[in-house]
């Protein structure tokens, strides 16, 4: 089953690179990306557009990397020219950390353009694709991504417990000299055990069984159709929010097709909104994180989600918004 699932995952990753199933959350996968390719003192450029970009940087810093932060205003995408400028003006950078899809703000970075810049400087590219892969197009090999991390509970439609990572030949070269401490997340162990159809440590057996089923569903639907469906669903969510008089938080030309972030406005109490939707309508929406707490709410729409699901959310929102203090202009 591990061999079959790994081969199917490679089809969705669009890669010929090595690919491993790690027992853990997406954050564990991010730690694996760091400790398998870097050494203490290595200089890394952290491109952050929100909470999870900051987390990626924090992991690198915790293990002794020298992190050069390049942060963008929350709600906006990373500017490739700013990344180019940073790489031109900061010598010694060995790797770049990028979040493809930032769920805290509902923004998708232009990873193709960012990768073109990063690889133009021949830097290692480590990608958090936890909430994008399997829902938003990310051709790993075409975009020359070195380590790409995703998590089972997002577009893969199964419970949490698995991180899936792809590792390029350039990442393996970095791995050979990387000196950050690693044991549980060691890619060499993962590769050696996969050769005999095993994982080095206890596998999340039930989640692998679930992933086997979901991958069959995904390959039957087809990656092109999956991406197109998420694009339609995302547009339905954005159009629905605007029709209710709600302002979108993310700049719309970079708005995510897996989560829509909506700003509080016109007296709306987002925490009251979330409570009423959950308790009275059995619809779970997300709040804002960190400095966005109480400032936005978020509608997740990735995985087995269709336009009808979003239309039902909008119909309920229309009813609940006045109860939560919202006054439409």
Legacy VTK file of the C-alpha trace (Angstrom):
# vtk DataFile Version 3.0
C-alpha trace
ASCII
DATASET POLYDATA
POINTS 329 float
0.000 0.000 0.000
2.819 2.440 0.799
4.361 1.910 -2.634
0.998 2.369 -4.355
0.034 5.473 -2.371
3.471 7.008 -2.876
3.209 6.501 -6.629
-0.268 8.036 -6.716
0.891 11.010 -4.677
3.686 11.610 -7.176
1.046 11.997 -9.880
-0.698 14.752 -7.935
2.594 16.393 -6.911
3.531 16.184 -10.619
6.996 14.995 -9.683
9.557 12.298 -10.351
11.370 13.220 -7.143
11.498 11.052 -4.051
8.358 11.325 -1.946
7.773 10.228 1.640
4.851 9.804 4.018
5.813 11.041 7.490
3.669 10.338 10.525
2.886 13.774 11.915
1.222 17.065 11.170
2.097 19.519 8.436
4.252 21.421 10.905
6.285 18.251 11.385
6.793 18.197 7.639
8.053 21.786 7.741
10.522 20.850 10.464
11.652 17.927 8.319
12.257 20.265 5.379
14.455 22.480 7.550
16.516 19.919 9.448
17.210 17.695 6.445
18.666 20.441 4.251
20.264 23.071 6.515
23.033 23.480 9.070
23.212 25.802 12.082
24.377 29.216 10.921
23.019 28.826 7.391
21.453 32.007 6.113
17.881 31.586 4.846
15.456 34.072 3.342
11.998 33.763 4.890
9.245 35.036 2.593
6.207 35.461 4.834
2.679 36.702 4.168
1.024 35.513 7.376
0.948 33.241 10.408
2.228 30.112 8.705
5.047 31.877 6.879
6.155 33.184 10.270
5.953 29.644 11.698
8.208 28.263 8.941
10.785 30.932 9.831
10.452 30.212 13.546
11.291 26.542 12.969
14.437 27.457 11.021
15.459 29.945 13.712
14.884 27.392 16.487
17.383 25.025 14.858
20.045 27.692 14.502
19.566 29.113 11.024
20.201 32.803 10.466
16.790 33.917 9.221
16.534 36.973 6.978
12.865 37.996 7.175
11.046 39.356 4.146
7.523 40.015 5.392
4.641 41.413 3.386
1.486 43.071 4.633
-1.090 40.461 5.616
-3.677 40.160 2.894
-1.127 40.698 0.127
0.996 38.248 -1.851
4.777 38.233 -1.927
6.312 40.521 -4.549
8.792 38.611 -6.751
10.776 41.811 -7.351
11.237 42.254 -3.603
12.482 38.661 -3.356
14.881 39.316 -6.236
16.131 42.473 -4.539
16.689 40.620 -1.254
18.671 37.857 -2.956
20.761 40.421 -4.822
21.563 42.451 -1.725
22.047 39.759 0.946
25.062 37.547 0.313
25.351 34.011 1.550
21.705 32.952 1.453
21.468 29.204 0.862
17.715 28.599 0.958
14.388 30.388 0.594
11.268 29.515 2.591
7.927 30.213 0.907
4.320 29.443 1.812
2.368 28.679 -1.355
-1.088 29.230 0.135
-1.449 31.215 3.383
-4.628 30.105 5.118
-4.422 32.767 7.831
-5.027 35.496 5.247
-6.621 33.653 2.316
-3.808 34.522 -0.112
-2.054 32.338 -2.697
1.452 33.339 -3.701
2.510 33.234 -7.354
4.842 30.328 -6.714
5.762 29.891 -10.373
7.111 33.446 -10.544
8.727 33.272 -7.102
10.406 29.991 -7.980
11.750 31.482 -11.197
13.406 34.225 -9.150
14.771 31.883 -6.470
16.143 29.323 -8.899
17.625 32.135 -10.982
19.958 32.619 -8.013
20.400 28.838 -7.645
19.018 28.791 -4.102
17.323 25.880 -2.393
13.528 26.345 -2.429
11.568 24.931 0.524
7.804 25.172 0.076
4.922 24.967 2.528
2.144 23.600 0.297
0.090 22.209 3.168
-3.168 23.887 2.129
-2.567 24.049 -1.632
-1.319 20.739 -3.011
-4.183 18.570 -4.132
-6.412 21.611 -4.604
-4.369 24.301 -6.384
-2.012 23.532 -9.253
1.587 23.043 -8.126
3.736 21.178 -10.657
6.675 20.449 -8.367
9.205 19.490 -11.032
8.247 22.188 -13.534
8.555 24.859 -10.850
11.839 23.350 -9.571
10.752 23.133 -5.937
13.289 21.292 -3.794
11.294 20.231 -0.741
7.491 20.507 -0.853
5.362 19.734 2.199
1.635 19.054 2.422
-0.705 17.603 5.065
-3.335 14.902 4.916
-6.192 16.891 6.479
-6.370 19.577 3.789
-7.148 18.950 0.114
-6.409 15.243 0.521
-9.719 14.832 2.391
-8.542 12.532 5.186
-7.925 12.959 8.933
-4.775 14.654 10.236
-1.737 12.534 10.947
0.326 12.456 7.755
2.765 14.905 6.238
3.791 14.183 2.667
7.074 15.598 1.357
8.883 15.530 -1.975
12.670 15.807 -2.120
14.599 16.929 -5.208
18.135 15.884 -6.224
19.394 19.338 -5.162
17.741 18.841 -1.763
19.515 15.490 -1.434
22.824 17.234 -2.123
22.052 19.682 0.675
20.968 16.784 2.893
24.380 15.142 2.530
26.082 18.041 4.323
23.217 19.307 6.535
24.151 19.292 10.238
20.945 20.283 12.012
19.922 17.559 14.479
17.403 15.073 13.140
16.223 11.635 14.105
12.472 11.098 13.666
12.368 13.211 10.487
15.506 11.862 8.790
14.918 11.586 5.040
17.663 8.955 4.687
15.795 6.692 7.092
12.532 7.345 5.232
14.140 6.446 1.895
15.819 3.297 3.198
12.636 1.950 4.754
10.423 2.856 1.783
12.589 0.639 -0.405
11.101 -2.304 1.459
7.595 -0.874 1.710
7.872 0.384 5.274
8.244 3.563 7.303
11.096 3.925 9.806
8.748 4.595 12.707
5.159 3.631 13.535
2.960 4.600 10.564
-0.459 6.230 10.874
-2.002 3.080 9.426
-5.657 4.170 9.447
-4.809 7.496 7.778
-2.846 5.714 5.046
-5.871 3.502 4.385
-8.046 6.637 4.141
-5.533 8.344 1.860
-5.538 5.310 -0.419
-9.292 5.757 -0.900
-9.135 9.534 -1.372
-6.343 9.278 -3.938
-8.433 6.871 -5.997
-11.228 9.461 -5.916
-8.858 12.276 -6.857
-7.230 10.443 -9.750
-10.645 9.447 -11.041
-11.783 13.090 -11.009
-8.473 14.172 -12.544
-6.097 16.877 -11.342
-7.182 19.386 -13.974
-10.813 18.970 -12.935
-9.940 19.218 -9.238
-8.088 22.499 -9.764
-10.919 23.869 -11.892
-13.504 22.867 -9.266
-11.593 24.645 -6.518
-11.319 27.694 -8.757
-15.100 27.698 -9.235
-15.777 27.112 -5.561
-13.390 29.889 -4.544
-15.050 32.307 -6.955
-18.468 31.292 -5.650
-17.334 32.099 -2.102
-15.884 35.483 -3.074
-18.893 36.453 -5.159
-21.248 35.307 -2.396
-19.458 37.361 0.240
-19.524 40.485 -1.905
-23.222 39.991 -2.691
-23.887 40.135 1.059
-21.965 43.397 1.358
-18.953 41.758 3.015
-15.455 43.027 2.133
-12.800 40.482 1.170
-9.601 40.639 3.210
-7.176 39.317 0.581
-6.303 41.242 -2.557
-8.577 39.537 -5.030
-6.064 38.818 -7.792
-4.187 36.616 -5.303
-7.201 35.301 -3.372
-6.998 31.649 -2.387
-9.235 29.009 -3.936
-9.074 26.916 -0.745
-10.035 29.499 1.899
-11.757 32.883 1.715
-10.930 35.514 4.333
-13.621 38.134 4.951
-13.091 41.369 6.906
-15.270 42.479 9.761
-17.218 45.609 8.796
-20.365 47.584 9.527
-20.684 46.495 13.143
-20.109 42.781 12.525
-19.013 40.829 15.602
-17.124 37.950 13.993
-16.974 35.866 17.181
-20.726 36.152 17.627
-21.163 35.222 13.960
-19.035 32.095 14.319
-20.901 31.041 17.460
-24.359 31.390 15.890
-23.309 29.630 12.695
-21.857 26.752 14.727
-24.579 26.374 17.343
-27.710 27.185 15.331
-26.741 26.071 11.824
-24.002 23.438 12.372
-21.662 25.307 10.040
-18.065 25.687 11.224
-16.175 28.751 10.013
-12.754 29.965 11.123
-11.801 33.134 12.945
-8.754 35.309 12.492
-5.384 34.305 13.928
-3.012 36.397 16.040
-3.385 40.072 15.105
-6.389 39.227 12.907
-8.344 37.759 15.848
-11.783 39.373 15.730
-10.880 41.233 12.537
-11.763 38.595 9.946
-13.540 35.275 9.545
-12.640 32.519 7.110
-14.579 30.043 4.989
-12.638 26.879 4.201
-13.462 25.257 0.864
-10.964 22.583 -0.074
-11.277 18.884 -0.607
-14.721 17.380 -1.171
-16.485 20.742 -1.537
-18.782 22.002 -4.300
-20.612 25.190 -5.247
-23.822 23.984 -3.584
-21.985 23.754 -0.256
-20.876 27.377 -0.526
-24.345 28.512 -1.576
-25.756 26.914 1.586
-23.157 28.734 3.690
-24.087 32.035 2.053
-27.805 31.468 2.587
-27.169 30.892 6.290
-24.786 33.843 6.502
-27.460 36.102 5.059
-29.755 35.099 7.913
-27.140 35.293 10.663
-25.282 38.488 9.734
-27.932 40.865 11.199
-27.994 38.764 14.385
-24.248 39.358 14.706
-24.544 43.142 14.380
-23.901 43.535 10.658
-25.582 46.472 8.949
-25.416 46.366 5.171
-24.786 49.756 3.537
LINES 1 330
329 0 1 2 3 4 5 6 7 8 9 10 11 12 13 14 15 16 17 18 19 20 21 22 23 24 25 26 27 28 29 30 31 32 33 34 35 36 37 38 39 40 41 42 43 44 45 46 47 48 49 50 51 52 53 54 55 56 57 58 59 60 61 62 63 64 65 66 67 68 69 70 71 72 73 74 75 76 77 78 79 80 81 82 83 84 85 86 87 88 89 90 91 92 93 94 95 96 97 98 99 100 101 102 103 104 105 106 107 108 109 110 111 112 113 114 115 116 117 118 119 120 121 122 123 124 125 126 127 128 129 130 131 132 133 134 135 136 137 138 139 140 141 142 143 144 145 146 147 148 149 150 151 152 153 154 155 156 157 158 159 160 161 162 163 164 165 166 167 168 169 170 171 172 173 174 175 176 177 178 179 180 181 182 183 184 185 186 187 188 189 190 191 192 193 194 195 196 197 198 199 200 201 202 203 204 205 206 207 208 209 210 211 212 213 214 215 216 217 218 219 220 221 222 223 224 225 226 227 228 229 230 231 232 233 234 235 236 237 238 239 240 241 242 243 244 245 246 247 248 249 250 251 252 253 254 255 256 257 258 259 260 261 262 263 264 265 266 267 268 269 270 271 272 273 274 275 276 277 278 279 280 281 282 283 284 285 286 287 288 289 290 291 292 293 294 295 296 297 298 299 300 301 302 303 304 305 306 307 308 309 310 311 312 313 314 315 316 317 318 319 320 321 322 323 324 325 326 327 328
